[in-house]
Each structure stands twice: as C-alpha cells, then as structure tokens.
Amino acid sequence: MRLDDERESSNIENRRGRGGFGFPGGGNRAGGLGGGGGLPTALLSMIFSRFGILGVVVVVGGFFLLNMFGGGGPAPQMTQVGQPATTAQTSKTDRFVAKVLATTEESWGQYFAAQGQTYPEPTLVLFAGRVQSACGSASSASGPFYCPGDRKIYLDTSFFDELSRRFGAPGDFAAAYVIAHEVGHHVQTVTGLSEQVQRAQRAARSQAEANQVQVRMELQADCFAGVWAAYHRDLLDRGDFPEGVRAAEAIGDDTLQRQAQGHVVPDSFTHGTAEQRVRWLTRGFEAGNPEACDSFSPSYAAL
C-alpha cells in the first residue's frame, strides 16, 4: 500500500506498558463519540427490517466484544475504566496503523456526509499482552477486537506477525484489512445495529440460529472492509487485494476448525467459511458501496 503521503489519525490511544489496566485521566476521544448523530438513510433499508445479531465473541453486561475470529476464551469481567492520555506513535508499525485508520475515517466520513450525517470516528487502542475495555479484560490471544461499549478498536500489533506466521497471510494490505474489518463493526454500532442485535440474540430459538445470524454480521463487516479498499484503489499496489483474500481465507471458520480439530461443525460457525469471507470482501471491493453489503437480505439466504 502506498501510504507515505497519507496523514496519521489522531484517534489513537497507546496503552502499552500500563499492565493492561485503565488509568484515570482525560485521554483522547474520537470526535462525536457521544452520539451517532442519526442513521444514514441508505443503510436503514438493510438493517432494521430484518433479524440481526452482531459478530459476537462474548456478551457481558449487555456489551458485545467483536473480532475477526470465532470461539475465544472465558468471558471477561465487566469493567469500566478511564482513558490513558498517551497517544504517541512509537514505531513504523504504529504509524502504519494510524495511517490506515485515517483512510477509514476519510472513506466513512465521505459516505456519512453524503447521507447528511456526521461520522463519529472510533478510537483505536494499541496495547501489549492484555487490556481492559468497557467490554472487560482481553488478551492478545483474542486477536484485534471492537468493543461497542466504548466504541473503540483494540489492537496488539504483534498480531500482524501472527497473521503472517500462523495464518500464512503476510503483507500490509492483509494487516489493513484487519483494521478495516473492525471499523466495519464500528459502523454497524453507530448506525444503531447493536441495539437491534441484542434483541435478536435474546429472541434466537437456538444457538445454531444465533450463530447463523452472527455469521451474517461478520460477513457484512468483511464487505464493509472491501468498500473501504475500493474507496482507496489509488493507494493499492497490484498484489494488495490478493493479500486480503489470503487473510480472509485463512480465518474462515472451516479453515480454523480443520486446523484445530481436523473437522468442521457448520452449526458452530460464527464468522463464515473461507469462501464466504472472500466472497463478501470481494463484493464490497467490486461494488464500492456499503449498500451492496446487505448480508441480511432474503436474496442472500444461502449467503
């Protein structure tokens, strides 16, 4: 990706070296996080008339913890924390993250503005090892995640090495896709979907049904990541998007289950198969429009 001339987002909290716990104090907050400012009308038709459940890893105290992977460890303890004030970027990787986040602010800002709305930018928290969020405590082993409770993305950048070594998905675009996917969950939250999701989860008749709707939410976040990439085609090198495809394939539920247990259990899928994740990422990239990401439409009953 050609990011040298791109700005760095200021919506970064650096919590490394703080033992994974929040500290009192002000800290930077993304502009407009106090409220969503309304729902872009173009998204209304594809959200509220259908059932929905967000890509949930854990549900605690009414909050969702979302990431790119299914499963996970024990549920975290609900904790409210202050925001550290540290925002300095300390490495080339940190600056890369800040630049990618800035490109998501640009693309989603343009989309919301076209709908007469203001995009409430998320904050991205850099941590090492363990971190506290409004959704509870989480470790680096959970992977990057988004917490709707505080509307923040949490990232241990060592995950990018894991993505390359363990999942066989190296490259800067693969790393950027991870960030863009979590931003997709933020978009789902600020458009009001999280509240609808909680109701749908409570109404689900079985875990398999809840999982199936959860898959739809994750695929929509993948599609939104594709839309982000389409907004920034001018920043992409020829091999960049294939890097994202390899990453999507590597973290499909079927791929991960085969690696972990030698067989797949479709009813337990929470994020989609490798084929589904690639298809919806590609759909967003080819369409370049969030309205193409209606994974809840009856037309896509088979996903």
C-alpha positions as CSV (number, residue, x, y, z in Angstrom):
1,M,0.0,0.0,0.0
2,R,1.2,3.5,-0.8
3,L,0.6,5.3,2.4
4,D,3.7,7.5,2.6
5,D,1.8,10.7,1.8
6,E,-1.2,9.9,3.9
7,R,-2.0,11.6,7.2
8,E,-2.0,9.8,10.6
9,S,-5.1,9.6,12.6
10,S,-5.1,11.4,15.9
11,N,-7.7,8.9,17.3
12,I,-5.1,6.6,18.8
13,E,-4.5,5.6,22.4
14,N,-1.2,3.9,23.3
15,R,-1.7,1.8,26.4
16,R,1.4,-0.2,26.1
17,G,3.4,-0.6,29.4
18,R,0.3,0.0,31.5
19,G,-0.2,-3.5,32.6
20,G,-3.5,-3.9,30.7
21,F,-5.5,-1.7,33.1
22,G,-7.1,1.7,32.5
23,F,-5.8,4.8,34.3
24,P,-7.8,7.8,35.4
25,G,-7.5,10.9,33.3
26,G,-8.7,12.6,30.2
27,G,-7.2,11.0,27.2
28,N,-8.1,11.4,23.6
29,R,-11.6,10.6,22.4
30,A,-12.7,10.4,18.8
31,G,-14.8,13.4,17.8
32,G,-18.6,12.8,18.0
33,L,-18.5,9.6,20.1
34,G,-21.1,11.0,22.4
35,G,-23.8,10.0,19.9
36,G,-24.2,8.6,16.5
37,G,-25.9,11.7,15.2
38,G,-28.6,9.6,13.4
39,L,-28.6,6.8,10.9
40,P,-27.6,7.2,7.3
41,T,-30.8,6.6,5.4
42,A,-29.2,4.4,2.8
43,L,-28.5,1.8,5.4
44,L,-31.9,1.9,7.0
45,S,-33.5,-0.5,4.5
46,M,-30.9,-3.2,5.0
47,I,-30.8,-3.2,8.8
48,F,-33.9,-2.7,10.8
49,S,-36.5,-4.7,8.8
50,R,-34.5,-8.0,9.3
51,F,-33.3,-10.1,12.1
52,G,-29.7,-9.4,13.1
53,I,-27.0,-10.4,15.6
54,L,-23.6,-8.9,15.7
55,G,-20.4,-10.9,15.3
56,V,-20.2,-11.8,19.0
57,V,-17.3,-13.4,20.7
58,V,-18.5,-12.7,24.2
59,V,-21.6,-11.0,25.6
60,V,-21.1,-9.5,29.1
61,G,-23.3,-7.0,30.9
62,G,-25.1,-6.1,27.7
63,F,-21.9,-5.3,25.7
64,F,-20.5,-7.1,22.8
65,L,-16.9,-7.9,22.2
66,L,-16.3,-8.4,18.5
67,N,-13.3,-9.6,16.5
68,M,-12.4,-11.4,13.3
69,F,-12.4,-14.9,14.9
70,G,-14.9,-17.3,16.4
71,G,-14.6,-19.0,19.7
72,G,-12.4,-17.5,22.3
73,G,-11.5,-18.0,26.0
74,P,-13.6,-17.4,29.1
75,A,-15.9,-14.4,29.3
76,P,-14.2,-11.3,30.6
77,Q,-15.3,-9.4,33.7
78,M,-17.3,-6.3,33.1
79,T,-15.1,-3.3,34.0
80,Q,-15.4,0.4,33.4
81,V,-12.1,2.2,33.0
82,G,-10.6,5.6,32.4
83,Q,-8.7,6.5,29.2
84,P,-5.0,6.9,29.3
85,A,-3.7,10.1,27.8
86,T,-0.8,8.6,25.9
87,T,-1.2,9.0,22.1
88,A,2.4,8.9,20.8
89,Q,3.2,6.5,17.9
90,T,6.4,4.7,18.7
91,S,7.2,2.6,15.6
92,K,6.8,2.3,11.9
93,T,4.0,-0.2,12.5
94,D,2.2,2.2,14.8
95,R,2.4,4.9,12.1
96,F,1.1,2.4,9.6
97,V,-1.9,1.7,11.9
98,A,-2.6,5.4,12.3
99,K,-2.5,6.0,8.6
100,V,-4.8,3.1,7.8
101,L,-7.2,4.3,10.5
102,A,-7.1,7.8,8.8
103,T,-8.1,6.3,5.5
104,T,-11.1,4.6,7.1
105,E,-12.1,8.0,8.6
106,E,-11.9,9.5,5.1
107,S,-14.0,6.9,3.4
108,W,-16.7,6.5,6.0
109,G,-16.7,10.2,6.6
110,Q,-17.5,10.8,2.9
111,Y,-20.2,8.2,3.0
112,F,-21.9,9.6,6.1
113,A,-21.6,13.1,4.7
114,A,-23.3,12.1,1.5
115,Q,-26.3,10.9,3.7
116,G,-26.3,14.3,5.5
117,Q,-24.8,12.7,8.6
118,T,-21.5,13.1,10.6
119,Y,-19.3,10.0,11.0
120,P,-18.4,9.5,14.7
121,E,-14.8,8.3,14.4
122,P,-13.7,5.4,16.6
123,T,-10.6,5.4,18.8
124,L,-8.0,2.7,18.2
125,V,-6.2,1.5,21.3
126,L,-2.7,0.0,21.0
127,F,-1.9,-2.5,23.7
128,A,0.5,-5.2,24.5
129,G,-0.4,-8.5,26.2
130,R,-3.6,-7.6,27.9
131,V,-6.0,-4.7,28.0
132,Q,-9.2,-3.5,29.8
133,S,-12.1,-2.2,27.8
134,A,-15.7,-1.4,28.5
135,C,-16.3,-4.9,27.4
136,G,-14.0,-6.3,30.0
137,S,-10.4,-7.7,30.1
138,A,-8.9,-9.3,27.0
139,S,-5.6,-10.7,26.0
140,S,-3.6,-10.5,22.8
141,A,-4.6,-14.1,22.1
142,S,-8.1,-12.9,21.4
143,G,-6.9,-11.0,18.4
144,P,-7.9,-7.5,17.5
145,F,-11.4,-6.6,18.6
146,Y,-14.0,-3.9,18.7
147,C,-16.0,-3.0,21.8
148,P,-19.3,-1.3,21.2
149,G,-19.4,-0.4,24.9
150,D,-16.8,2.3,24.4
151,R,-16.7,2.3,20.6
152,K,-13.1,1.5,20.5
153,I,-10.9,-0.9,18.5
154,Y,-8.3,-2.8,20.4
155,L,-5.1,-4.0,18.7
156,D,-1.9,-5.6,19.7
157,T,0.3,-5.1,16.6
158,S,2.1,-8.3,17.3
159,F,-1.0,-9.9,15.7
160,F,0.3,-8.8,12.3
161,D,3.3,-11.2,12.8
162,E,0.9,-13.9,13.9
163,L,-1.2,-13.3,10.8
164,S,1.9,-13.8,8.7
165,R,3.4,-16.8,10.5
166,R,0.5,-18.7,11.8
167,F,-2.1,-17.9,9.2
168,G,0.1,-17.5,6.1
169,A,-1.3,-14.1,5.3
170,P,1.6,-11.6,5.2
171,G,1.5,-8.1,3.7
172,D,0.5,-4.6,4.6
173,F,-2.9,-4.9,3.0
174,A,-3.7,-8.0,5.0
175,A,-2.9,-6.0,8.1
176,A,-5.0,-3.1,6.9
177,Y,-7.9,-5.4,6.2
178,V,-7.9,-6.4,9.9
179,I,-8.3,-2.8,10.9
180,A,-10.9,-2.1,8.3
181,H,-13.0,-5.1,9.4
182,E,-13.1,-3.8,13.0
183,V,-14.0,-0.4,11.7
184,G,-16.9,-2.1,9.9
185,H,-18.1,-3.3,13.3
186,H,-18.0,0.3,14.5
187,V,-20.1,1.4,11.5
188,Q,-22.6,-1.3,12.5
189,T,-22.7,0.1,16.0
190,V,-23.0,3.8,15.3
191,T,-25.8,3.1,12.8
192,G,-27.8,1.6,15.6
193,L,-27.5,-2.1,14.8
194,S,-26.0,-3.2,18.1
195,E,-29.3,-2.5,19.9
196,Q,-31.2,-4.4,17.4
197,V,-28.7,-7.2,17.6
198,Q,-29.1,-7.6,21.3
199,R,-32.8,-8.0,20.9
200,A,-32.4,-10.6,18.2
201,Q,-29.9,-12.5,20.3
202,R,-32.4,-12.8,23.1
203,A,-35.1,-13.9,20.7
204,A,-33.0,-16.6,19.0
205,R,-34.6,-20.0,19.2
206,S,-31.3,-21.9,19.3
207,Q,-27.6,-21.3,19.4
208,A,-27.3,-22.5,15.8
209,E,-29.8,-19.9,14.7
210,A,-27.9,-17.2,16.6
211,N,-24.7,-18.3,15.1
212,Q,-26.1,-18.1,11.6
213,V,-27.1,-14.5,12.1
214,Q,-23.8,-13.8,13.7
215,V,-22.1,-15.0,10.5
216,R,-24.1,-12.5,8.5
217,M,-22.9,-9.7,10.7
218,E,-19.2,-10.8,10.3
219,L,-19.6,-11.1,6.5
220,Q,-21.1,-7.6,6.4
221,A,-18.0,-6.3,8.3
222,D,-15.9,-8.0,5.7
223,C,-17.9,-6.4,2.9
224,F,-17.5,-3.0,4.5
225,A,-13.7,-3.6,4.6
226,G,-14.0,-4.3,0.8
227,V,-15.8,-1.0,0.4
228,W,-13.1,0.8,2.3
229,A,-10.5,-0.7,-0.1
230,A,-12.5,0.4,-3.1
231,Y,-12.5,4.0,-1.8
232,H,-8.7,3.8,-1.8
233,R,-7.9,2.0,-5.0
234,D,-5.3,4.7,-5.8
235,L,-3.3,3.6,-2.7
236,L,-3.2,-0.1,-3.7
237,D,-0.4,-1.9,-5.4
238,R,-1.3,-4.8,-7.8
239,G,-0.8,-7.5,-5.2
240,D,-2.5,-5.8,-2.3
241,F,-6.1,-7.1,-2.6
242,P,-4.9,-10.7,-3.1
243,E,-3.2,-10.3,0.3
244,G,-6.6,-9.5,1.8
245,V,-8.1,-12.5,0.1
246,R,-5.5,-14.8,1.6
247,A,-6.2,-13.4,5.0
248,A,-9.9,-13.9,4.6
249,E,-9.4,-17.5,3.5
250,A,-7.0,-18.1,6.5
251,I,-9.5,-17.0,9.1
252,G,-12.6,-18.7,7.7
253,D,-14.4,-20.8,10.4
254,D,-13.9,-24.0,8.3
255,T,-10.2,-23.3,7.9
256,L,-9.6,-22.7,11.6
257,Q,-11.7,-25.7,12.7
258,R,-9.9,-28.0,10.4
259,Q,-6.6,-26.8,11.7
260,A,-7.7,-27.0,15.4
261,Q,-9.7,-30.3,15.4
262,G,-9.4,-31.9,12.0
263,H,-13.1,-31.5,11.1
264,V,-15.7,-28.8,10.8
265,V,-19.0,-28.2,12.6
266,P,-21.1,-25.8,10.5
267,D,-23.7,-25.1,13.2
268,S,-20.9,-23.7,15.3
269,F,-19.7,-21.3,12.7
270,T,-19.8,-17.7,13.9
271,H,-17.8,-15.8,11.2
272,G,-18.3,-17.6,7.9
273,T,-16.4,-20.0,5.8
274,A,-13.3,-19.1,3.9
275,E,-15.3,-18.9,0.7
276,Q,-17.9,-16.7,2.2
277,R,-15.5,-14.3,3.7
278,V,-13.6,-13.9,0.5
279,R,-16.8,-13.5,-1.5
280,W,-18.2,-10.7,0.7
281,L,-14.8,-8.9,1.0
282,T,-14.7,-9.1,-2.8
283,R,-18.3,-8.0,-3.2
284,G,-17.6,-4.8,-1.2
285,F,-14.4,-4.1,-3.2
286,E,-16.2,-4.6,-6.6
287,A,-19.2,-2.5,-5.6
288,G,-17.5,0.2,-3.7
289,N,-20.8,0.9,-2.0
290,P,-22.0,-0.1,1.5
291,E,-25.5,-0.6,0.2
292,A,-24.1,-3.7,-1.6
293,C,-23.3,-5.2,1.8
294,D,-26.8,-6.3,2.7
295,S,-25.9,-9.8,4.0
296,F,-29.3,-9.9,5.7
297,S,-31.3,-9.7,2.5
298,P,-33.5,-12.7,1.8
299,S,-31.8,-12.7,-1.6
300,Y,-28.7,-14.0,0.2
301,A,-30.4,-16.6,2.3
302,A,-27.7,-19.1,1.4
303,L,-25.0,-16.4,2.0
